[in-house]
Amino acid sequence: MEWFYLPDDSDDKQGPYTTQQLKIKYGKKEISSTTYMWNEELPEWKEIKDLPDLQKQLLARSPPVVPAKRRAAAPKVPPKKSASTTATKKKVTKSRMTTNRGSARRRPSRVLESHKQFADGWSERATVDGMPYYYNSRNENVSWDKPDVLKTAEEKQTDSGNWVWVRDEKEAWLPGQVLTGTTVKMIDGRKKNVKKSTHEPMWPLKRSALNQLVDDLVMLDDPNEAAIVYNLRERFRQNKIYTWVGASKSVLVSVNPFKMLPLYGPDVIQDYMHPGPTRGREPHVFSIANSSFRTMQLKENNHAILISGESGAGKTEATKQVLSFLADAAGSEDNVEQRILMANPVLEAYGNAKTLRNNNSSRFGKWIEVHFDRLGRAITSASIENFLLEKSRVVRQQKDERNYHIFYQLCESGPRNLNLNEASEYRYLSGGECIQVKGMDDSDEFTEVEQAMKHLGFTKDEKNFMFHLTTGILTLGNINFDRKTGKGNNEESSINNSQVVDVAAEFLGVNSNDLSQCLVTRSIEVRGERSVIPLAPAEARDGTDALAKAVYGKLFDWLVLRVNEAISGERGHFIGVLDIFGFEIFENNSFEQLCINFCNEKLQQHFNQHTFKEEEELYKSEGVQYEPVAFIDNQPVLNLIEKAPKGILVMLDEEITAPNGSDERYYLLAVAAWCCLVLFGAADNDDDGEDSLVFVVVFIVEFFFFCSPSPFPSPPLPQVFVKDHEIPQ
């Protein structure tokens, strides 16, 4: 057990020390029976004489102190505790309890008596974690702000004047002291001219608030954007990556540290599984998981954990930590919880990729249900539902991004019978000009994938099926098309490397000649008559890419079904975990990205309504006066996209099925329906928002290609593949 102590001549706590170390200090009279001590099991600081067990250990067989040549001075008589002091301590404790129930501002707890009393009754004290605060023994006021009577001349000069939040390119927001009407002195000493506007609201702040980092954003004095960002950033710098939002502790903010921290593991899981009744816990994803698990057991109902955020925020890692907690907390009789965890490497190989923001970004959304037995004590099964796989990544990537991990893993360490070349030699892998990822070993990752497959019960035929099909998809990208002139001087295409087609056909399980014909022509059937139309090289390339995306999507769907088969079992009450893809805006965005961002907008609306309504209900139940918080309602944007009859996605569906549908016609209809509507409000430059709306409409039309009917031959090639190369059951 480790101890902290307060020297008799100082307010600075010392420690931690073991009991043996304290024994030496006690023998040297560096501490005495009147020294204040504290450890994590004590509710407040106490003198050694009030801790009989500790005092007994310090006195047991203590080595004698070497006598001094001159007579030692008699020890000072400890001052008597006055009744007023005792009453003061009791009053502070009562004030703390009252504040926690009914105030929107947190007061310090577990206080330490200061040895010095100052003018006007003010004294400086500290919480257990070292946070300074100020107490007035005359009127019993408690304040985070340092009273002027305790400030030095330098502090008075620094704290004087008005302080505001100012935008900063590097730190987002920084505090600054207003010198004149427009001149602000930043906290780092720089001076900046600032004019109050919508972009620069200049929110006021108290200088002392910078020292008050809270673990619940609702407890901020003024929860504006700047204060929230500052609080999260400073906690992040202390490796405190989790922060609560709301007293119910059902909403958790997580900031990705992009490094390993000692925040997880079996010991930490046990700590959050069995929290003490009085000992507080730092915000943690394990608290969310434990709350869902215990509430499910108590109320016998289903629960859901929603994990969302922008790309690279750490959603996939948070999902894995939730599953790890549930697996450790509940367990099972047939190790199904271990199979659930083993599904991660397989799904990540085929569904994750390196992006600009994250080396292991999930490019699909998934809903995971973990089912429990009738008593809610043990895991019996699980199921995974996938949606919106980013299939466009199979054929193209942005600069410094990669395709899905499995392609590079097979090139590095795949079975020899695949005869794969270096990853850089494949068109589908070299588009992003990024083959290797720092800190990631594709060979080791593939070994982990194979071990996970073995644990999940994949057969040799199933693995060969997956790897062969993946290789066939990869080979399609290396087929080259030349231009040739056909009948009536129409532009047609021919394949100039038929040997690549032979390889692709072999791994796809189809006839080589049939594949070649399907790639350079398309067929339509009208009133029972079938017509074959040659394709230009660009059209043939697009058709081949569409085929690669479609087959990869079918493969991924089959993989999820196969994983579900390995983790199936009895179904009861469940805890669902939604790991949704991140909100992103790229230089070049696809239709898939619009769908992803649209889904995130829907979740943001749900989050806003849930969070603010829940907090307001809590205030009402405790009789706390509050002002309703106004938040940005994104419903107009959602209406623009989805509301019938003029939502741009609704109109898109209609145009696709129309006999004479086209990009141009859809564009004209969309602009006619929306371009005159002022949706986003007037900006500072009196912009009526039309440019923003036109951008959204053009965004859809520009990538209309991705949702148009793919130029598959008739019958569709995937049917030919399934017939000749049956999917293992």
N, C-alpha and C positions, 0 to 999 in steps of 0.2 A: 504494500500500500504506500502511496506517495502522499507527502504532506507539503503544505505551504505555510509559511509563518510570517508575521508582521513584526519587524524589529521595534523595540520600545522607542527608538528615537527617529523613526521614519514611517511614512505611510506606504512605502514601496514593498509589495509582497515579495518574498524570497521563496525559491523552490523551483521544481519539486525536489524533495529529499526523502530518502528511505528512513525507516525508523532507526537503523544503525547509524546513519549519518547524523540524525537528530540527537542520538545518544552521545556522540562525540561532542557536538556543539553544547549539549546540556552540561557535560562534564567540564568543558572549557568556560562555562557560564556565558556563552554567547546568546543563549536563550535561557529563560527562567520559567517558574511556575505561573508567572503573570503574562507570559507571551501568548499572543493570540495565534491560534492554529486553525487550519481548515483542510478538509479533503472532500472528494466528491460525494461522500456519504453523509456529510454534515449539512444541515439546513442553513447554518450561519457560522460565523467565526466564534470560537470559544477559547478561553484561557486554558493553559495546560492543566491547571489545578481543577478545572471543571471536566477534565477528560481523564478519569481515574485509570482506565486501561492503558492509555498512552503514558501517563505519568509513572505507572508501575514499571513499564518497559524501560523507560529512561533511567529509572533509579536502580534497576536490577543489575547488580554486580558492576556498578559504574567504577571505572578506574579512578583512584584518588588523584586529586589535582595537586601538582607540585606546589608546596607552600612557598609563598613569597618571603623575602628576607625582612620586608617591613609588614607591619600589621595591615591586613586587608580592611578596606573601609566597609562599614556595615551596609548591608543592602538597603536600598531605598524602600520605604514603606509604600506599597501600592495604593493609589488613591481610592477612596471609597466611592462606590457607585451611588449616585444620588437617585432618589425616587423619580425625579423628573426625567433622568436619562432612561431609566427603565420604561417609564411611561412613553417616552418618545419612541423607543424601539417598537413597543407594542402598537403605537399609533401608526407608524410607518407600515408595519405588516398589515394592519387593517386597511390602510389606504390602498396598498397594493392589491389586496383581494377585491376591494370594491372596484378599483379601476379596471381590473381584468374582466369583470362582468359587464360593466356598463359604459365604458369610455372607449372612444375611438382612438385613444392615444395610450400607448403602453408606458407604465411606470416601472422603475427599476425594482428588482426583488432581491431577497437575501443580502441585506445591506451590511456594511462594515462601519462600526463607529469610528469616527475620526478622532484623533487625539487633540486636535486644536479647534477652538471655537473662535469665530471671527466676528467682525463688527456686524451689528444689526441682526445677530442670531444666525447668520449664514455659515455653513460649514461644507467642505467638500467631502464627499463620500464616494464609494465605488461599489459596483455590483460584483458578484463572484467572478465574472469573466473580465473584470478590470475596467468596465465602462464607468467613467466619472459622471456623477450627478451632484446636485446641490440641494441641501435641506436646511430649512429655517426652523430652528427650535422654538421661536417665539410664536409664529403663526401656523407652524406645521406645513408650510408650502414646500412642494418638491418641484424642482426644475432641472431640465437638461441644460439650460442656458446658464452660463457662468455669470453671477451677479457682478455688477460694476464694482462693488466694494472689494471683491476678491481679485479683480483684474490688475495686472501690472500696467504701467504707463504704455508699454509697447503693445500689449493686448488691446487696450482701449483704442489706440490709434488704428490697429488693424481691423477691429470689429466695428468701428464707427462707420457711419454712412449706410447707404443702401446697397444690398447685394442682390444680384440677379443671375439667372442662368443665361449663358451666351453660347451660341453654336460654335463648334470647333471642328475643323476638317478631320483631325486625327482622333480626338476623344469623343466626338459627337456633341457633348455638352460639357462646359466648364463654368465654375462660378466666377463671377467678376464683380468688382466694386465700382459703382457709378461715381465718376469724378465730376463730370459735368452732364449736360443734357444728353449728349451723344457719345461721350468718351467713357470707356469702361476699362479699368485696369484688371486684367485677368489674374487668376490666382498664381499663375506661373511668372508674373511680372510684366507680361506683354500688355501693350495698350492697343485698344481696338475701337474704331468708330462704329457704333451700332445704332440703327434706327428701328424703333418698334414697328413690327408689321406682323402679318399672319405667319410669315416664315420665321420671324425673330420675335416671339411674344414677350421675351424678357420677363419670365416668371420670377417673382421675388422669392428670396429664401433667407433663412437665418443662418448666419455664419456657423453657429454651433451645430446646426443640423448635419454638417459634413462629418461630424464624429459619431453620428448615430446611425450605424448600419443595422437595419432590421432584417429579421428572417421572414417577415411577412410584409409584402408590399402595401397591404391595406393599412398598415400601421404608420406609414409615412405621414408627416404633418401635412404635406401638400403633394398628393400622388400625381404630379404631372409627368410628362414624358421625360423631362430632364432629370428629375429626382429619381425616377424609376431606373433609368439607364445608369446613372451614377451609382446607385445602390447596388445594382447587379454587377457593375464593373468592379467596384471595390471589393465586393464579396468574392468575385471570381479571382481577383489577385491574391486573395487569401486561401485559394483552393476550395472555396465554398461555392460549389457550382449549382446548388439547389436552393430555391427560395419559394416560400408559400405565397399564394394569393388568396386571402380570405381566411376567416377564423375557423371555418369548417374543415380546413386542410384537405380539400378535395381537388384543388387546382395547384399544380406544381410547375414552376418555371425551371428549366434546365439549360445551362450554357455549356456547350461542348468544349472541354479543355484541350482536346487533341493531344492528350498524353495520358499515360496510366497514372491513376491516383489510388491510394490505399483506402478506397471507399466501399469496397465490395468484399466478397469472400465469405466463407462459412461463419466466421466469428461475428462479422457485421450482421449477417442474416439473423443469427441467433439473438443478437442485441435488439434488433427491430421486431423480431417475433415475440419477444417477451419484455416489452417496455415497462419500466417501473412506474408506479402510480404517481410519484412526485418528481422523478428525474426527467427533465426535458430531453428531447432528441432533436438533433439538427434535421432540417428538411432533407428528405431522401426519397428516391423512387421506391425504396423498400417500404416506406410508410404507406404509400399509395397501395401497393400490392397487399400489404398486411391488412389495411383497412377494408379492402374489397373482400379478402379471404375471411376475415372475422365476421364481417357484416353478412356475408352470404351464409355462413354457418348459423348465425343468430336469427336472421329473418327468413332463411330458407328461400331465397329468391336469386335471380340472376343478376350479375353485375357486368359493367363494361368499363374498360380503361381506354381512353382515347389519347393517342400519342400523335401529335402533329407539330409542324414547324417547317421552316424553310429548309432547303437542301443543305446537308452538312450539319444540321443542328444536333445530331446524335439520336435520332428516333430509333434506328435499328438497334443500337446498343441498349437503349432504354427498354425496348421490347425484350431483348435477350435477358436483361437483368430482372424484369418482371417474371418471365418464365422460370428463370433460375430460382427466384425466391419461392414461387409456388411449388416447384419441384422439391425444394428442400423442406418447405413448411408442411407439405402434405404427403409426398411420396406416393408409393403404390405397391401392390403386391406382385405385379408382373413387370416392373421396371418400365412402364409406359412413359413415365416422366422423363426417363433418360432418352427414349426414342424421340420424344418431342424436341428435346434439346439437340439431338443428332440431326434433325431435319434442317437445322439452320445452315450447316456447311453446304448441303446439296442445293437448297433453294438459293443461297447467296451466289453459288457458282454460276447458276443459270439466270439469276434475276438481279444481280448486283454488278456495278461497274464503277470504274474510276471516273469522276467528274472533276470540274474545276474546283469544287468546294470540298470534295470528300473522296477519299480513295476507295471507299466501300459503300457507295450510295445505292440504296434500294431503288430499282427502276420499275417497281410495281407496288400496288397496294395489297395489303392482306388483312383479313379478319380471322383471328385465331380464337377458337373456343376451347377452353380447358374444362372438361366435365369431371364432376366429382360423384362419389357414391351417395347413397341415400342420406347418410349422416353428415355429408360434407367434409369428411376427414381425409379421404384418399382420392387421388386422381385415378379415374377409370379409363378415360379416352380423351381424344382431342380431334379437332378438325380444322382445316385451313381452307379459306376461300380467297382466291386471288382475283384481281381486277386491274384493268388498264395497264398491262405490261407495255413498256416503251419499246414497241417493235421497230420503230424507225432507227433505233440505235444499232440494230443488226447490220444495216447497210451504210450508215453514215454517222460520223461523230464530229463534234466540234474540235478545234485545235486544242491539244493538251488533254484530250479525253480519250477513253478506251471503250472498246466493245465489251460485251459481257465476259466475265473472268474465265469462263469455261473454255473459250476459244484459245486464249493464251496458255492456259494450263495444259490443254491437249497438245499444242505445238511444243511445249517445253518437256512434258513427261507423259504424253499419251501413249497408248499401246502402239507397238511397232507396226502392226498391220494396217494402221491408218496412213502410214507413209506421208506424214505431214512435213512441210518445210518450215523454215523460220517464219515467225509471225509477221515480220516486215514484208514478206513476199506475197501477202494476201491483201487484196483491195479492201475487203471489209474490215481489216485490222489496222491498216496504215493511214486511214483518212485523218485521224486525229494527231498523227505524228508523235504518238506516245505508245511505246511498246513496253518498257520497263517502268515499274512504280517503286519509288524509294520506300524501303521498309516492308516490301511485299515480295515473297518468294513464291512464284507460281508453281514450282515443283513441290514445295512443302504443302502449299494449299491443295494441290491435286491429291496428294497422299491423304490429307485429312478428308477430302471428299470421298475417296474410295473407302476409307475406314467407316465413314458415316453410312455409305450405301450398304456396306456389309452388316452394320449394326441394324439397319432398317430392313434387312432381308432381301435386298435386290439380288436377283439371280444373274448368272453370267450372261444369259441371253438378253436380259433387260439392259444390262450395262452396255453390251455390244450394240444393241438397238439405239440407245441414246448417243453413244460416241460416234457411230456410223452416220446417223442422221445429222448430228452436229457438223461432222466433217463434210457431208454433202452440201449443207447450207453454206459453209465457208467456201467451198470450191465454186459454187455458183457465181460468186463475185468476180472470179478470174476469167469468166467467159467473155471474149471480145467479139464485137460486132463490126462488120465493114458495111459500107454503103454500096448498093448496086442499083442499077436502073432496071425496072421491070416493065411489064406491059403498059403501053400508053405513057411511057416516060415517068411512071410513078416510082417514088423512092421506096426501095426495099432494103432488106438487110440480110447478111449472111454471116455465119460463124467462121472465124479464121483460125480457131484453135480447137478443133473437134476432139482432140485427145483430152482436153479438160472436161468437155461434155461427157465423155465416156467415164471419167473418174467420178464426176458428180452423179451420173445416172447409176453407177454401181453402188455408191453409198446410199442413194435415195431409194434404190430398189425398183427402178423403172427401166424401160427400154431406152437405149441411147438415141435411136432414131426418132422415137416418139417425143422425147424431151427436146431434141433439136427443133423439130417441127413446131412444137408448142411455144418455143421461145421466140421464134421469128414470125409467127402468124397469130391471128386471133380469128375466132369464128363466131358468127351470129346466126341465129335461127329465127326465121320469120315465117309464120304460117306453115310450119313443117319443112321449109326449105332451108338448108344450111349453106352459108356462104363463108368462104375462107378469105380473109383480108390480110395481105402482107403488112408487116410493121417496118417503119423506119428504124435506123439504129438507136436513136434516142428512145423511141417507144419500146423497142426490144429490151433496152437496158432497164427502163422503168418496170416493164413486166417481169423481168428476172428478179429485180429487187423486191417487187411485190410478192413474188413466189417465195423468196427467202424469208421475208417477214411472216408470211402466213404459215409456212411450215414450222418456223421457230415458235410462233404463238401456239400452234397445236401441240408441239412437243412440250412446251412449258405447262400447258393445261394438263396433259397426260402425266407429267412429273408430279404435279400437285395431287392429282388423284391417287397416284401410286404411293405418295407419302401418307395420304389420308388412310389408305389401306393398312399401312404399317402401324398407325397410331389409333386405329378404331377400337371400339369396345362399348361397354355400357354407357349410356348417356343419362345424365341427371342434371342437377343445377350446375350452371357453368359461369366462369369468368371469361368474358370476351376481351380481347386486346386488338384494337384497331391501329395498325401501323400504316399510316397513309404517306404517300409520296410527298416530297417537299415542294413548296411554292417556289417557282423559279421564273426569272425573266432573262432570256439569252439574247445575244445579238441576232441570231436566227432562231425563231420559235416555230414549232410544228403545231398541227391541229391537236395532237396528243397533249402537248403542253398546255394548250388552252383548256382541255378537259380536266387536266390535273389542277390547274389554277382555279378553275370554276368549282371543282370539288372542295378545294381549300377555302374558297369564299363562302360556300355553304356551311362548312364547319365553323368558320369564324363567326358567322351569324349565330349559330347555335351556342357557341362559347360565350359570346357577349350576353345573350339573353339569359343563359344559365347562370353565369357568374354574377352579373349585377342583380338579378332577381333574387338569387340565393342570399347575397350579402344584405340586401334590403330586408328580406324576411327575417334575418338574424337580428338586425337592428330593431325591427318592430317587436319581436318577441322579448327583447331586453329593455324595451321602452327608451331607446336611445334616439334623440332627435338627430335628423340628418337631412341633407339636401340631395335629391335624386341626381345621380351622375349622368350627364349627357354623353353619349358615345356615338361614334359615326355609324350610321345605319347603312349597310351596303345593299339593302333590298332593291333600290333602283337599278344597281348594276346587275343583280340577279334577274330582275324583270327583263332587262335588255337582252339577256342571254337566253332565258328559258321560258318566259311567260307567253302563252298562246294569246292571240294568233300571230303576233309580230316578233316574238323572240327570235334572235338570229339563228339559234340552233333549230327552232321549230321550222323556220322558213327554209333552212338548209335541208332538213328531212324532206320537205315537200318538193324542193327543187331537184333533189336526187331522183325521186320517183316520177317526176314529170316527164312526159314523152320528149319534149323539146328542151329539157333542162340544160343549162350551161353556166359557166363561171360568170360571163358577162351579164346574163339575165338575173342571176342571183345577186350580183353586186348592185345592179340598178334597183332591184326591189328592196334590198336592205337599206341602201342610202335613202331611198324615198320614204321609208318607214321611220327612220331614226335621225337623220342628219339635222333636222330642224329642232330637235328637242334639246333644251338646256338641262342636261342631267347632272353635270359635275359642278355647277355653280360658277359664278364669276371669279376669275383669278385676280391677282393684284394688277395685272396688265390689262384688265377689262376683257380678257379672252372669254368668249361665251361658251367654251367647252366643245365647240364643234369639231375642232381638230382631234380631240381625244376620242370622240365618238366615231369619227371617220376612221381613225386608227384602228379601233376595235373591229369595225366592219371590214376594213381592208385586211386586217389580220386573219379573219376567217376566210375571206375569199382567196387570199394569197396561198393559203395552204389547203384549199379545197381539194387539191390533188390527193391528199392523204386519206380522205374519206370517200372519194369517188370509187365507183366499182372498179376493182383491179382488173387489168387486161389479161385475165386468165383465159386459157383456151376452153373450149366446151367439148367434152365434160371437163370440169376443173381438175387440174393436175393432182391436187392432194387426194382425190378419189382414186386415181390410178395408183398412186403410191400406197394407199391403204390396202388396195386389192392385191398388189404384188408383194408387199412387204408388211405382213400383218403385224399389228401392234401386239406385243406380248401381253397376255392376260395374267 
